[in-house]
Amino acid sequence: MRQFLMFTWVETKILFRSREAVFWNFLFPVALFILYVTVFSGVYPSEIPRSRTVADNFSKILAITIMSGGLFSLAISVSVMKEKGILRRYKVTPVRPITIVSGIVVRQYFFMLIVTAVLYLMALIPYNADFGAGLLELFIIASLGILVFSSLGFSIAGIMNTNQGTIGAANLLFMPMLFLSGAAIPAFLFPKWLKDIASIFPATHLLNVLQHTLFEGRALGQDLKSILILIGFGIAFLVVAAFASRWN
């Protein structure tokens, strides 16, 4: 446990020293959230208060931020570590692969929780968002989503040989999930066959739970199927990241 905590702490300090990470993970999501609220507030039915539409836009931006955090921020940083030989050097130390994977995922988890809190305060204070659920529900959903996409990002970086390959694979997954999950295009516009395809992606289930809970005010138990699917994805990605990744 001490080894795990030390490794996680070191990786966390390295991440917070990166100006690029601070910009893309803090400032860019906030700017995107402001854009969504400004542009898309008028597309909702007039009987829905603006404070509720802010909650829906928050759900979409949070889903996009969690996806990009795992598929780009984490995956690219791990890929760079691999190309520079840092992961290979870890491999010949007493640090076990599962400790390395878990430490980097936990580092990303706490980092993204801070980003989630920043977005939440942004929605709550300037825009007076009316959320259908409390902080506990938001914490549970965000935590699950962060762990799923962090594990997926590590899996991609571990399997691909080069940083360019990692970026390509991340884009190959991110773009379909961005549009098919409903984060960029409302899902009610999709035909049934496209909705069936969208249901195979974890982003769809993450956004569904976020919208149903924070926008519509449903209890988490009503989305138990999507939650179990996300847990299954998270376990599968973590196993792949720990045991199928190449360190050279």
N, C-alpha and C positions, 0 to 999 in steps of 0.2 A: 504493500500500500504506500509506503514512504517513497519508493521508487516511482510509482505512478504519480503521486502528488508533486514530486520534484520536477518530473518531466513535463507535466501539465503546466506548472507555474512558469517554467522557462519558456515554453511555447507561447504562453499567454503574453508574456512581456515582449517577446519578439513581434507578435502580431500587433500590439498596441503602438509599437515604435514605427510602424509602416504608415506613412502619410497616405499612400494610395488606398490602403485598407480602410483608413478612417474616412476618406472621401467617398469611396464607392459603397461602403456599408452604412454610413451615417448620413452624409449630406445628400447623396443621390436619391436614396429612398424618400427622404423628406421632400425633396424637390418634385419627385414623381407623384407623391401623395397630394401635394398642393395642385399639381397639374390635373390629376384625376378629379379632385373635388371641384375645381374650377370649370373643367370642360364637361364633365358628365353629370353634374347635379341636375341639369335641366331635362335629362332623358327619362327620369322616373315619373310615374303617375303623380298628378298634382296633390292627391290625398296623402301621399307619403311625405312627412315632414323632412326638411333638409337635414336635420340632426340625425335622422335615421339613414338617409342616403350617405352621409359621411361614414357611418358605421359599415355600410356595405363596401364603400371604396377603401376603407381601412383594411377590410378583409382581403380584398384583391391585392393591395400593395403589400400587405404582410406576406401573403402566399408567394408573390413574385420575389420579395426580398429573401425569404427563406430558401426558395429554389436557387436563386442566383448565388446566395452565400455558400451553399453546399457545392453547386456545380461549377462555380467559377472561383470564388475567393479561396475556398479550401482546396479544391482539386488542383488549381494552378500552383498554389503555394507548395503543395505536396509534390507535384510534378517537378518543380524547380529544385526542391530538396533532393529528389531522386537523381536529377541530371547532374547536380553538383557533387553527388556521392555522399551526401549527408545521411541518407537512409541506409546506405551500404555500411557506413561506419557504425551506425546504431546496431546493425545486424550482428556485428562481431563483438558487441558488448553483452553484458548479462541481461540487458533490457530485452524482455520478450516482445515478439511482434504484437501480441494483443495489447500490451501496455502502451506501445507506440501508437497503435490505431486508436485505442480508447482515449489516450491523453490528448491527441490532436482533435478528436471528435468532441471531447468535453471542453477543450479550449474554445472551439467554434461554438459550442452550445452556450456558454456563458457570454461570449461576445455577441451572439445573435439575440440573446435575452435582453441585453442592454439596448440593442437596436430596436427590439420590439417595444421596450419601455419608452424609448424616445418617440417612436411613431404613435404610441398610445397617448402620450401626453400632448403630442401635436394635434391629434384628433379631438382630445378632450378639452383642452384649454382654449386655443384660438377658435375652434369650430363647434364647440359644445356638442360633441357627438353623443347620441342617445344609444348606448349599447344595450342589447337584449340580454346580456349576461355579465357576470362580474369578473374580477381579476383572476379568481381561481380557475374558472373555465378557460379564460384566455391563456393562462400559464400552462395548463395541461395540454391544450391544443398546440400552442407554439412550441412547447418542449418536444412533443411527439414529432411535429414536422421538422424541427431543427435536427433531431437525431436521425430521422430517416434520410434527409437530403445530405447531411454531413457524411453519413456512412456511404451513400451513393457516390458522392464526390471523391471520397477516399478510394473507393473501388475503381472508379474510372482512372484516377491518377496512378493507382498501383498496377493496373493491367496494361495501360498504354505505355509504349516505349519512350516517347518523346513528349515534350511540352506542347508542340504543335498538334500531336495526336490527341492529347488530353483536351486541348481547346476545341478541336473539331468534334470529338465525341460529346463534350459538354454541350456544344451548340446543337448537335444532332438530337439530344434529349430535351434541351431547354426550349427550343422553338416550338416543337409540337405541343409540349405541356403548357407553354404560355398561351397558345391560342385555343387548344382543345379543352383546357381546364375551365375556361370561362373567365379567366382573369383579364384577358384582352378583348374578347368577343363574348357577349352574353350567351350562355349555354342554351337558353330557350330558343335561340335562332337555329340550332343544329337539328338536322333530321335524326331520326332514331338510330340509324346505322352509325352515324358519326358519334352520337352519344355513347353507343356501345363500345366504339373504339377508344373514346376518351376515358372510359371507366377502367382501362387497363393501366393508366398512369397514376402514380401516387399523388401527383399535384391535384388531380381532379377530386380525390377524396379529401385532401387537406382543405381545399377551398370550399367544398361542400360543407364540411363540418364548421369551418369558420363562419360562413354565411348563415347557415342554419342556426348557429348558436348566437353570434354577435348581432346579426341583422334581424333574423326572424324570431329570436328569443326561445328557440327550442331547448329542451334539456339535452345534455350530452348523451344520455342513454338512448335517445331516439336515433342517434347516428352510430349505434354500436357496431354495425357492419363495417362502415367506413373506418372506424377507429381500429377495429381488429385487422382490417386490411393494411392499414398504415403500420401497425405493430409488426405484422408479418413481413412487410417490405423492409422495415428497419432491421429486423433480425437477419434476414437474408443478405442485405447489403453489408452488415457488419461482419458476417461470416466470410463473405467474399473478400472484403477488405483485409481481413486478418490472415486468411489462408491462401488466397489466390493471387495476391499482389506480388509483383516482381520488384525487388529492391535495387536492381542494377539498371 
